[in-house]
Each structure stands twice: as C-alpha cells, then as structure tokens.
Amino acid sequence: MDIIDFALKMEMDGKAYYEKLACHTKNPDLKEILATLAEEEQLHYDYFKRLKSNPEDMSGVEKL
C-alpha cells in the first residue's frame, strides 16, 4: 500500500468514526461538531484522491 492509499483509508475511517459517534449522541451541539469533522475528512479524502490521479495538482492544500 502506498502512502496515498494509506491516507485515503485513514480519511474514510475517520469519517466513518465521526459519523458513528454523531449517530450515538443526543447532544445537538456535539452532533453538529461531529458532522463537521466528518465533512472535513471527506474534503481530505477528495484532495488525496485528486492528488493520486494527478500528483502535480497541489490545489486545495491550503484548505486542509
């Protein structure tokens, strides 16, 4: 497994973890925070996916 594949897996694992926690909390503020963290993991995944297909494309790195 190369480093990009590892990063992709870590981002999806993180997203699933935050989504699972969000489903199990009744606190609306915490639920919102966890949903935001899951969204951020998706953004990271999308970035690494794009980087894998085009290693020269560093656009979006400032948002990470």
N, CA, C and O atoms as a printed pandas DataFrame, in Angstrom:
     atom_number atom_name residue_name chain_id  residue_number  x_coord  y_coord  z_coord
0              1         N          MET        A               1    0.855   -1.181    0.000
1              2        CA          MET        A               1    0.000    0.000    0.000
2              3         C          MET        A               1    0.896    1.238    0.000
3              4         O          MET        A               1    1.799    1.364    0.828
4              5         N          ASP        A               2    0.640    2.130   -0.921
5              6        CA          ASP        A               2    1.445    3.356   -0.942
6              7         C          ASP        A               2    0.851    4.395    0.012
7              8         O          ASP        A               2   -0.236    4.209    0.558
8              9         N          ILE        A               3    1.568    5.458    0.192
9             10        CA          ILE        A               3    1.191    6.469    1.188
10            11         C          ILE        A               3   -0.152    7.135    0.869
11            12         O          ILE        A               3   -0.911    7.463    1.781
12            13         N          ILE        A               4   -0.446    7.334   -0.411
13            14        CA          ILE        A               4   -1.726    7.960   -0.784
14            15         C          ILE        A               4   -2.882    7.009   -0.466
15            16         O          ILE        A               4   -3.911    7.435    0.057
16            17         N          ASP        A               5   -2.713    5.726   -0.781
17            18        CA          ASP        A               5   -3.759    4.758   -0.445
18            19         C          ASP        A               5   -3.976    4.692    1.064
19            20         O          ASP        A               5   -5.110    4.589    1.533
20            21         N          PHE        A               6   -2.890    4.751    1.811
21            22        CA          PHE        A               6   -2.989    4.760    3.268
22            23         C          PHE        A               6   -3.766    5.987    3.746
23            24         O          PHE        A               6   -4.639    5.880    4.609
24            25         N          ALA        A               7   -3.445    7.146    3.182
25            26        CA          ALA        A               7   -4.131    8.392    3.561
26            27         C          ALA        A               7   -5.618    8.313    3.209
27            28         O          ALA        A               7   -6.461    8.747    3.994
28            29         N          LEU        A               8   -5.945    7.769    2.045
29            30        CA          LEU        A               8   -7.342    7.636    1.646
30            31         C          LEU        A               8   -8.102    6.766    2.647
31            32         O          LEU        A               8   -9.213    7.106    3.053
32            33         N          LYS        A               9   -7.509    5.659    3.036
33            34        CA          LYS        A               9   -8.147    4.766    4.011
34            35         C          LYS        A               9   -8.321    5.461    5.360
35            36         O          LYS        A               9   -9.376    5.354    5.984
36            37         N          MET        A              10   -7.302    6.162    5.802
37            38        CA          MET        A              10   -7.387    6.859    7.087
38            39         C          MET        A              10   -8.502    7.900    7.076
39            40         O          MET        A              10   -9.224    8.041    8.063
40            41         N          GLU        A              11   -8.648    8.621    5.983
41            42        CA          GLU        A              11   -9.699    9.644    5.895
42            43         C          GLU        A              11  -11.090    9.014    5.935
43            44         O          GLU        A              11  -11.985    9.534    6.601
44            45         N          MET        A              12  -11.279    7.898    5.226
45            46        CA          MET        A              12  -12.579    7.237    5.240
46            47         C          MET        A              12  -12.863    6.603    6.598
47            48         O          MET        A              12  -14.005    6.608    7.058
48            49         N          ASP        A              13  -11.834    6.058    7.240
49            50        CA          ASP        A              13  -12.013    5.514    8.592
50            51         C          ASP        A              13  -12.407    6.622    9.565
51            52         O          ASP        A              13  -13.287    6.436   10.405
52            53         N          GLY        A              14  -11.754    7.769    9.447
53            54        CA          GLY        A              14  -12.075    8.904   10.312
54            55         C          GLY        A              14  -13.490    9.401   10.090
55            56         O          GLY        A              14  -14.208    9.704   11.043
56            57         N          LYS        A              15  -13.889    9.484    8.827
57            58        CA          LYS        A              15  -15.250    9.935    8.512
58            59         C          LYS        A              15  -16.274    8.982    9.117
59            60         O          LYS        A              15  -17.244    9.418    9.737
60            61         N          ALA        A              16  -16.058    7.686    8.935
61            62        CA          ALA        A              16  -16.988    6.689    9.481
62            63         C          ALA        A              16  -17.054    6.777   11.009
63            64         O          ALA        A              16  -18.125    6.640   11.599
64            65         N          TYR        A              17  -15.917    7.005   11.630
65            66        CA          TYR        A              17  -15.857    7.121   13.092
66            67         C          TYR        A              17  -16.675    8.306   13.579
67            68         O          TYR        A              17  -17.469    8.169   14.509
68            69         N          TYR        A              18  -16.490    9.465   12.964
69            70        CA          TYR        A              18  -17.234   10.654   13.383
70            71         C          TYR        A              18  -18.729   10.498   13.113
71            72         O          TYR        A              18  -19.552   10.927   13.920
72            73         N          GLU        A              19  -19.081    9.891   11.991
73            74        CA          GLU        A              19  -20.495    9.674   11.689
74            75         C          GLU        A              19  -21.133    8.718   12.699
75            76         O          GLU        A              19  -22.272    8.922   13.121
76            77         N          LYS        A              20  -20.401    7.687   13.078
77            78        CA          LYS        A              20  -20.913    6.743   14.072
78            79         C          LYS        A              20  -21.138    7.440   15.414
79            80         O          LYS        A              20  -22.173    7.252   16.053
80            81         N          LEU        A              21  -20.169    8.239   15.831
81            82        CA          LEU        A              21  -20.319    8.973   17.083
82            83         C          LEU        A              21  -21.509    9.931   17.018
83            84         O          LEU        A              21  -22.260   10.061   17.985
84            85         N          ALA        A              22  -21.677   10.600   15.878
85            86        CA          ALA        A              22  -22.793   11.542   15.724
86            87         C          ALA        A              22  -24.139   10.835   15.861
87            88         O          ALA        A              22  -25.091   11.390   16.409
88            89         N          CYS        A              23  -24.206    9.619   15.363
89            90        CA          CYS        A              23  -25.458    8.853   15.455
90            91         C          CYS        A              23  -25.774    8.445   16.887
91            92         O          CYS        A              23  -26.933    8.205   17.225
92            93         N          HIS        A              24  -24.765    8.366   17.715
93            94        CA          HIS        A              24  -24.962    7.863   19.073
94            95         C          HIS        A              24  -25.065    8.962   20.139
95            96         O          HIS        A              24  -25.195    8.662   21.326
96            97         N          THR        A              25  -25.009   10.205   19.728
97            98        CA          THR        A              25  -25.137   11.284   20.714
98            99         C          THR        A              25  -26.491   11.961   20.568
99           100         O          THR        A              25  -27.043   12.059   19.472
100          101         N          LYS        A              26  -27.001   12.414   21.676
101          102        CA          LYS        A              26  -28.261   13.151   21.667
102          103         C          LYS        A              26  -28.031   14.654   21.785
103          104         O          LYS        A              26  -28.958   15.449   21.629
104          105         N          ASN        A              27  -26.801   15.029   22.059
105          106        CA          ASN        A              27  -26.448   16.432   22.212
106          107         C          ASN        A              27  -26.359   17.078   20.822
107          108         O          ASN        A              27  -25.481   16.719   20.038
108          109         N          PRO        A              28  -27.242   18.011   20.510
109          110        CA          PRO        A              28  -27.253   18.590   19.162
110          111         C          PRO        A              28  -25.975   19.360   18.816
111          112         O          PRO        A              28  -25.547   19.364   17.662
112          113         N          ASP        A              29  -25.371   20.005   19.803
113          114        CA          ASP        A              29  -24.134   20.736   19.526
114          115         C          ASP        A              29  -22.992   19.781   19.195
115          116         O          ASP        A              29  -22.223   20.017   18.263
116          117         N          LEU        A              30  -22.891   18.709   19.963
117          118        CA          LEU        A              30  -21.860   17.711   19.695
118          119         C          LEU        A              30  -22.114   17.017   18.363
119          120         O          LEU        A              30  -21.178   16.736   17.614
120          121         N          LYS        A              31  -23.379   16.742   18.069
121          122        CA          LYS        A              31  -23.741   16.117   16.792
122          123         C          LYS        A              31  -23.278   16.998   15.622
123          124         O          LYS        A              31  -22.765   16.491   14.624
124          125         N          GLU        A              32  -23.459   18.297   15.752
125          126        CA          GLU        A              32  -23.047   19.231   14.700
126          127         C          GLU        A              32  -21.522   19.245   14.543
127          128         O          GLU        A              32  -21.011   19.247   13.423
128          129         N          ILE        A              33  -20.815   19.254   15.648
129          130        CA          ILE        A              33  -19.344   19.231   15.605
130          131         C          ILE        A              33  -18.862   17.952   14.922
131          132         O          ILE        A              33  -17.982   17.999   14.062
132          133         N          LEU        A              34  -19.432   16.822   15.300
133          134        CA          LEU        A              34  -19.021   15.546   14.714
134          135         C          LEU        A              34  -19.349   15.488   13.221
135          136         O          LEU        A              34  -18.575   14.938   12.438
136          137         N          ALA        A              35  -20.478   16.046   12.831
137          138        CA          ALA        A              35  -20.841   16.088   11.407
138          139         C          ALA        A              35  -19.847   16.955   10.637
139          140         O          ALA        A              35  -19.465   16.617    9.517
140          141         N          THR        A              36  -19.434   18.056   11.228
141          142        CA          THR        A              36  -18.440   18.928   10.596
142          143         C          THR        A              36  -17.106   18.205   10.443
143          144         O          THR        A              36  -16.453   18.315    9.405
144          145         N          LEU        A              37  -16.704   17.474   11.466
145          146        CA          LEU        A              37  -15.457   16.710   11.378
146          147         C          LEU        A              37  -15.548   15.648   10.281
147          148         O          LEU        A              37  -14.578   15.428    9.556
148          149         N          ALA        A              38  -16.680   15.003   10.155
149          150        CA          ALA        A              38  -16.869   14.009    9.093
150          151         C          ALA        A              38  -16.770   14.671    7.719
151          152         O          ALA        A              38  -16.169   14.113    6.801
152          153         N          GLU        A              39  -17.354   15.847    7.578
153          154        CA          GLU        A              39  -17.271   16.585    6.311
154          155         C          GLU        A              39  -15.824   16.942    5.983
155          156         O          GLU        A              39  -15.406   16.861    4.828
156          157         N          GLU        A              40  -15.070   17.332    6.993
157          158        CA          GLU        A              40  -13.653   17.667    6.787
158          159         C          GLU        A              40  -12.863   16.440    6.322
159          160         O          GLU        A              40  -11.998   16.540    5.451
160          161         N          GLU        A              41  -13.168   15.297    6.907
161          162        CA          GLU        A              41  -12.493   14.067    6.476
162          163         C          GLU        A              41  -12.796   13.790    5.002
163          164         O          GLU        A              41  -11.920   13.347    4.260
164          165         N          GLN        A              42  -14.030   14.050    4.583
165          166        CA          GLN        A              42  -14.391   13.860    3.173
166          167         C          GLN        A              42  -13.595   14.808    2.278
167          168         O          GLN        A              42  -13.133   14.410    1.208
168          169         N          LEU        A              43  -13.434   16.050    2.707
169          170        CA          LEU        A              43  -12.634   17.008    1.934
170          171         C          LEU        A              43  -11.191   16.524    1.804
171          172         O          LEU        A              43  -10.585   16.634    0.738
172          173         N          HIS        A              44  -10.649   15.990    2.892
173          174        CA          HIS        A              44   -9.284   15.455    2.853
174          175         C          HIS        A              44   -9.207   14.281    1.889
175          176         O          HIS        A              44   -8.263   14.179    1.106
176          177         N          TYR        A              45  -10.198   13.395    1.943
177          178        CA          TYR        A              45  -10.252   12.243    1.042
178          179         C          TYR        A              45  -10.269   12.716   -0.412
179          180         O          TYR        A              45   -9.513   12.215   -1.244
180          181         N          ASP        A              46  -11.129   13.677   -0.706
181          182        CA          ASP        A              46  -11.239   14.197   -2.072
182          183         C          ASP        A              46   -9.905   14.766   -2.549
183          184         O          ASP        A              46   -9.515   14.573   -3.700
184          185         N          TYR        A              47   -9.213   15.466   -1.658
185          186        CA          TYR        A              47   -7.912   16.032   -2.014
186          187         C          TYR        A              47   -6.907   14.926   -2.344
187          188         O          TYR        A              47   -6.235   14.986   -3.373
188          189         N          PHE        A              48   -6.805   13.925   -1.480
189          190        CA          PHE        A              48   -5.849   12.845   -1.720
190          191         C          PHE        A              48   -6.208   12.049   -2.967
191          192         O          PHE        A              48   -5.317   11.601   -3.690
192          193         N          LYS        A              49   -7.487   11.869   -3.227
193          194        CA          LYS        A              49   -7.932   11.161   -4.433
194          195         C          LYS        A              49   -7.476   11.926   -5.675
195          196         O          LYS        A              49   -6.969   11.337   -6.629
196          197         N          ARG        A              50   -7.666   13.246   -5.647
197          198        CA          ARG        A              50   -7.237   14.082   -6.768
198          199         C          ARG        A              50   -5.723   14.039   -6.916
199          200         O          ARG        A              50   -5.208   13.968   -8.032
200          201         N          LEU        A              51   -5.011   14.083   -5.798
201          202        CA          LEU        A              51   -3.553   14.044   -5.815
202          203         C          LEU        A              51   -3.052   12.718   -6.375
203          204         O          LEU        A              51   -2.039   12.685   -7.074
204          205         N          LYS        A              52   -3.748   11.633   -6.076
205          206        CA          LYS        A              52   -3.349   10.320   -6.585
206          207         C          LYS        A              52   -3.454   10.276   -8.107
207          208         O          LYS        A              52   -2.583    9.726   -8.780
208          209         N          SER        A              53   -4.519   10.858   -8.640
209          210        CA          SER        A              53   -4.696   10.835  -10.094
210          211         C          SER        A              53   -3.829   11.866  -10.806
211          212         O          SER        A              53   -3.516   11.704  -11.986
212          213         N          ASN        A              54   -3.440   12.922  -10.099
213          214        CA          ASN        A              54   -2.592   13.958  -10.695
214          215         C          ASN        A              54   -1.632   14.481   -9.629
215          216         O          ASN        A              54   -1.935   15.470   -8.962
216          217         N          PRO        A              55   -0.478   13.830   -9.458
217          218        CA          PRO        A              55    0.463   14.196   -8.391
218          219         C          PRO        A              55    0.965   15.646   -8.442
219          220         O          PRO        A              55    1.462   16.169   -7.445
220          221         N          GLU        A              56    0.835   16.282   -9.592
221          222        CA          GLU        A              56    1.292   17.673   -9.715
222          223         C          GLU        A              56    0.252   18.682   -9.222
223          224         O          GLU        A              56    0.568   19.857   -9.034
224          225         N          ASP        A              57   -0.968   18.233   -9.015
225          226        CA          ASP        A              57   -2.075   19.128   -8.626
226          227         C          ASP        A              57   -2.069   19.330   -7.116
227          228         O          ASP        A              57   -2.557   18.480   -6.371
228          229         N          MET        A              58   -1.524   20.443   -6.670
229          230        CA          MET        A              58   -1.467   20.760   -5.244
230          231         C          MET        A              58   -2.555   21.764   -4.853
231          232         O          MET        A              58   -2.555   22.280   -3.736
232          233         N          SER        A              59   -3.479   22.037   -5.776
233          234        CA          SER        A              59   -4.538   22.996   -5.458
234          235         C          SER        A              59   -5.402   22.456   -4.339
235          236         O          SER        A              59   -5.689   21.261   -4.278
236          237         N          GLY        A              60   -5.804   23.331   -3.475
237          238        CA          GLY        A              60   -6.651   22.956   -2.359
238          239         C          GLY        A              60   -5.902   22.616   -1.085
239          240         O          GLY        A              60   -6.516   22.456   -0.030
240          241         N          VAL        A              61   -4.584   22.502   -1.168
241          242        CA          VAL        A              61   -3.798   22.117    0.014
242          243         C          VAL        A              61   -3.905   23.171    1.116
243          244         O          VAL        A              61   -3.800   22.843    2.298
244          245         N          GLU        A              62   -4.108   24.405    0.747
245          246        CA          GLU        A              62   -4.213   25.467    1.755
246          247         C          GLU        A              62   -5.481   25.349    2.579
247          248         O          GLU        A              62   -5.573   25.948    3.650
248          249         N          LYS        A              63   -6.458   24.594    2.105
249          250        CA          LYS        A              63   -7.712   24.419    2.829
250          251         C          LYS        A              63   -7.656   23.265    3.822
251          252         O          LYS        A              63   -8.575   23.093    4.623
252          253         N          LEU        A              64   -6.607   22.486    3.780
253          254        CA          LEU        A              64   -6.525   21.313    4.656
254          255         C          LEU        A              64   -6.095   21.665    6.018
255          256         O          LEU        A              64   -5.978   20.788    6.874
